[in-house]
Amino acid sequence: MSSPGWTLQALPQMSDQQFQQWQELLEDRTGIFLAEQRKSLLQSSLMTRMRELECTDYQEYYDQIVHGPMGRIEWAKLIDRLTVQETRFFRDPEAFKYVAQFIQSQRDHIDRKNPLDIWSVGCSSGEEVYSLAMLAHEVLSQTDQQEEFMITGTDISVPVLNKAREGLYSSRRVEVLNQHYLDTYFDEEPKGYSVKPEVKRQTCFAQVNVLEIDQSPQTQRHIIYCQNLLIYFRRWRRQEILNQLVDRLLPGGLLLIGMGEIVEWQHPQLTPVKGESVTAFIKRKI
Ligand SMILES: C[S@@+](CC[C@H](N)C(=O)[O-])C[C@H]1O[C@@H](n2cnc3c(N)ncnc32)[C@H](O)[C@@H]1O
């Protein structure tokens, strides 16, 4: 330990003006809106990183990020501390149940030339992507189409994407999975459970900031799964992002978002799915 006295130092107080500056930077670059009540959370997240850099001044650190020669690299590291990355396998069972039904309904349209294409937006460390992969495999294996799907996971944070690509999870993280899933889709290793290479082959991960979807490929997908991401954004921005996701959905495709993440949003090309257990929409065919 280089300077134990330093790590024990109390956090400097952030002024209202400094908070506003950081709040604006975060929202401009990620869309995440931090309400005033979350100031202490911002402060402690910044401090964790500032301690590593032995920097004691919020302003100095801000200037480093915005104007410094290594600003972009530092921002990429910081963003990992500022975003909520909580996730787990099959986090929303009702949503996954609905996706399974949807995949079932699409089986006649899926073949090698037209594999099922699923996008997990804001995928964090990959549990959502691998849950979708296991689910697709289970449903499609009933008709020998078990390999005719591809799941893309995207996130703004490079470190979580690296974890996702690695696909290694502790026994605590996989304890929600039954023995069949563990045996079929994971290899047990000294450090935990590793997603089998053949499952990984059907997934891919890429850095995409949802504020910049317009710069990503125009690919249209069968399913877009976007949960627990929009909740951090202001309402107008949630709507704007959803409108862009609709453009990336195939006619007849499914858009699934988290319960309560959007209210009173309609889109002329979408039909809402009836029922109270999921917030989902199907894109009209014409
Ligand atoms: C709470 S996690 C949700 C993970 C997963 N979807 C789930 O429901 O379990 C939110 C994820 O969104 C990512 N995120 C935040 N802002 C983003 C942005 N502007 N673009 C893309 N991903 C973002 C975070 O890095 C984080 O991994």
The ligand as an SDF file (V2000), in Angstrom:
LIG
                    3D

 27 29  0  0  0  0  0  0  0  0999 V2000
  -28.6390   -2.3150  -14.4980 C   0  0  0  0  0  0  0  0  0  0  0  0
  -27.7130   -2.9110  -15.8560 S   0  0  0  0  0  0  0  0  0  0  0  0
  -28.9400   -3.8980  -16.6440 C   0  0  0  0  0  0  0  0  0  0  0  0
  -28.3710   -5.1790  -17.1470 C   0  0  0  0  0  0  0  0  0  0  0  0
  -29.3920   -6.1200  -17.7850 C   0  0  0  0  0  0  0  0  0  0  0  0
  -30.0420   -5.5140  -18.9080 N   0  0  0  0  0  0  0  0  0  0  0  0
  -30.4180   -6.5750  -16.7850 C   0  0  0  0  0  0  0  0  0  0  0  0
  -31.5690   -6.1380  -16.8430 O   0  0  0  0  0  0  0  0  0  0  0  0
  -30.0770   -7.3720  -15.9120 O   0  0  0  0  0  0  0  0  0  0  0  0
  -27.6310   -1.4570  -16.9030 C   0  0  0  0  0  0  0  0  0  0  0  0
  -26.5270   -1.5380  -17.9330 C   0  0  0  0  0  0  0  0  0  0  0  0
  -26.7110   -0.4670  -18.8550 O   0  0  0  0  0  0  0  0  0  0  0  0
  -25.4430    0.0320  -19.2210 C   0  0  0  0  0  0  0  0  0  0  0  0
  -25.5780    1.4190  -19.7250 N   0  0  0  0  0  0  0  0  0  0  0  0
  -25.7610    2.5660  -19.0370 C   0  0  0  0  0  0  0  0  0  0  0  0
  -25.8040    3.6190  -19.8510 N   0  0  0  0  0  0  0  0  0  0  0  0
  -25.6750    3.1300  -21.1050 C   0  0  0  0  0  0  0  0  0  0  0  0
  -25.6410    3.7290  -22.3890 C   0  0  0  0  0  0  0  0  0  0  0  0
  -25.7560    5.0580  -22.5630 N   0  0  0  0  0  0  0  0  0  0  0  0
  -25.4820    2.9290  -23.4660 N   0  0  0  0  0  0  0  0  0  0  0  0
  -25.3570    1.5890  -23.3250 C   0  0  0  0  0  0  0  0  0  0  0  0
  -25.3600    0.9630  -22.1310 N   0  0  0  0  0  0  0  0  0  0  0  0
  -25.5260    1.7230  -21.0300 C   0  0  0  0  0  0  0  0  0  0  0  0
  -24.6140   -0.0670  -17.9580 C   0  0  0  0  0  0  0  0  0  0  0  0
  -23.2270   -0.0860  -18.2340 O   0  0  0  0  0  0  0  0  0  0  0  0
  -25.1420   -1.3680  -17.3490 C   0  0  0  0  0  0  0  0  0  0  0  0
  -24.3310   -2.4550  -17.6900 O   0  0  0  0  0  0  0  0  0  0  0  0
  1  2  1  0
  2  3  1  0
  2 10  1  0
  3  4  1  0
  4  5  1  0
  5  6  1  0
  5  7  1  0
  7  8  2  0
  7  9  1  0
 10 11  1  0
 11 12  1  0
 11 26  1  0
 12 13  1  0
 13 14  1  0
 13 24  1  0
 14 15  1  0
 14 23  1  0
 15 16  2  0
 16 17  1  0
 17 18  1  0
 17 23  2  0
 18 19  1  0
 18 20  2  0
 20 21  1  0
 21 22  2  0
 22 23  1  0
 24 25  1  0
 24 26  1  0
 26 27  1  0
M  CHG  2   2   1   9  -1
M  END
$$$$
